Amino acid sequence: LDPGSGVEWPAMQEAAQLMHAFLDELALPSFLKTSGGKGLHVVVPLKPSLGWDTVKDFSQAIVRHLASTLPERFAFKSGPRNRVGKIFIDYLRNGQGATTACAWSARVRPGLGISVPLGWDELMTVKAGDQWNVRNAHTRLDKGNAPWAAYARSARSLSAAMKLLGFQP
């Protein structure tokens, strides 16, 4: 979840809650982490049954649905001008060769924010996507990867979710 200019943190928290609820409706378990920058990452573990293009296209269909349902909150197109006051759900991270900040990595930007795994129940206590950084990450290490303990056993196929969304690959 990538905020455009003018998006305050409470809107990011609400967007994450909306994304979580929508993915739950699609019966897709999801996991949350700070981005180490301005946003949040929502990750869905998948069984490796579909190709990169299909997964990316389905991710784009989710973004299209949310942006058309809540156009005042979500932008469908990337780019700074397209998301002023809105949040872009960056489905492009699902393309082959695309990268994203992995958990516990420091971002190369002022403050050296660190991407940290979160439990969904912690979302409302987090103050920013770069809340943890190289100076204070030690305060979070006691939880480690515990919020993502069920990640590996939560992997799903997208087939049922595709049907629920009416997505045709």
Buried (B, 14 or more C-beta within 10 A) or exposed (E): BBBBEEBEBEBBBBBBBBBBEBBEEBEBBBBBBBBBBBBBBBBBBBEEEBEEEBBBBBBBBBBBBBBEEEEEBBBBEBEEEEBEBBBBBBBBBBBEEEEBBEBBEBBEEEBBBBBBBBEBEEBEEBEBBBBBBEEEBEEBEEEEEEBBEEBEEBEBEBEEBBEEBEBEE
